[in-house]
Amino acid sequence: MTDATAIARYWDAAASSFDDEPDHGLAAAPTRRAWADLLRDRAPSGPGAVLDVGCGTGSLSALLAADGHHVTGVDLSPRMVGRAREKLAAAGLPGTFVVGDAAEPPTGDARFDLVLARHLLWTLPDPWAALRAWTARLRPGGTLLLVEGRWRQPDGDPTTYATGPGTLPWHGGVLPADLTAAVRPLATDVRVEDLSGRAELWGHPVDDIRYALTAQV
């Protein structure tokens, strides 16, 4: 079994319960509104082309589509992609969802006004290559939006992820300074906003590091 196959199976298995997390399913109105506001503040002012990499079940894609953006979502998990398609169809929202490697999105020559990734970089064996691939898919003046963090780890060695945590350079998340250093050679106007104190985003208070990094190309 290749790593990609193992990873796809891992997230396929998680798909049915993924939206149980408050910040995944966005079932509560305050949480949904908080994410809508966060995205609206960073998305194009008019309808734009958005690439949601590692889109999962499509909750953020749905918020962007509801604001009139043309959304393309990419995820390695067929079941996640299936749930994203169902979610937007049920809401009467347009969206294109593709099964593929979020680190190298299969979008051809298409260019986007916004590339979004949330809590994805920790899963990637080469996050620096992914950042290069994402910025390359932005139009001039486009925005890269990364919602990331550094999370507290349980006691013991967490070995549940498909590849094994030892193979992942940012397993457990990435600190803002390290992500800023990785993005700065690829973009301009790199900004970091602390989100740790925004309990409404997560559905409950958190005591770890959460933040949003935005940059332009």
Secondary structure as the mmCIF struct_conf table of DSSP 4:
data_model
#
loop_
_struct_conf.conf_type_id
_struct_conf.id
_struct_conf.beg_label_comp_id
_struct_conf.beg_label_asym_id
_struct_conf.beg_label_seq_id
_struct_conf.end_label_comp_id
_struct_conf.end_label_asym_id
_struct_conf.end_label_seq_id
HELX_RH_AL_P HELX_RH_AL_P1 ASP A 3 ALA A 14
HELX_RH_3T_P HELX_RH_3T_P1 ALA A 15 ASP A 20
BEND BEND1 GLU A 21 GLU A 21
HELX_RH_AL_P HELX_RH_AL_P2 PRO A 22 GLY A 25
BEND BEND2 ALA A 28 ALA A 28
HELX_RH_AL_P HELX_RH_AL_P3 ALA A 29 ARG A 42
BEND BEND3 ALA A 43 ALA A 43
BEND BEND4 SER A 45 PRO A 47
STRN STRN1 ALA A 49 VAL A 53
TURN_TY1_P TURN_TY1_P1 GLY A 54 GLY A 54
TURN_TY1_P TURN_TY1_P2 GLY A 56 THR A 57
BEND BEND5 GLY A 58 GLY A 58
HELX_RH_AL_P HELX_RH_AL_P4 SER A 59 ALA A 66
TURN_TY1_P TURN_TY1_P3 ASP A 67 GLY A 68
STRN STRN2 HIS A 70 ASP A 75
BEND BEND6 LEU A 76 LEU A 76
HELX_RH_AL_P HELX_RH_AL_P5 PRO A 78 ALA A 90
TURN_TY1_P TURN_TY1_P4 ALA A 91 GLY A 92
STRN STRN3 THR A 96 VAL A 99
BEND BEND7 GLY A 100 GLY A 100
TURN_TY1_P TURN_TY1_P5 ALA A 102 ALA A 103
BEND BEND8 GLU A 104 GLU A 104
TURN_TY1_P TURN_TY1_P6 GLY A 108 ASP A 109
STRN STRN4 PHE A 112 ARG A 118
BEND BEND9 HIS A 119 HIS A 119
HELX_RH_3T_P HELX_RH_3T_P2 LEU A 121 THR A 123
BEND BEND10 PRO A 125 PRO A 125
HELX_RH_AL_P HELX_RH_AL_P6 PRO A 127 ALA A 136
TURN_TY1_P TURN_TY1_P7 ARG A 137 ARG A 137
STRN STRN5 LEU A 138 ARG A 150
HELX_LH_PP_P HELX_LH_PP_P1 TRP A 151 PRO A 154
BEND BEND11 ASP A 155 GLY A 156
BEND BEND12 TYR A 161 TYR A 161
TURN_TY1_P TURN_TY1_P8 ALA A 162 THR A 163
HELX_RH_3T_P HELX_RH_3T_P3 PRO A 165 THR A 167
TURN_TY1_P TURN_TY1_P9 PRO A 169 GLY A 172
STRN STRN6 GLY A 173 GLY A 173
HELX_RH_AL_P HELX_RH_AL_P7 PRO A 176 VAL A 183
HELX_RH_3T_P HELX_RH_3T_P4 ARG A 184 LEU A 186
STRN STRN7 THR A 188 ASP A 194
TURN_TY1_P TURN_TY1_P10 SER A 196 GLY A 197
HELX_RH_AL_P HELX_RH_AL_P8 ALA A 199 TRP A 202
TURN_TY1_P TURN_TY1_P11 GLY A 203 GLY A 203
BEND BEND13 HIS A 204 HIS A 204
BEND BEND14 ASP A 208 ASP A 208
STRN STRN8 ILE A 209 GLN A 216
#
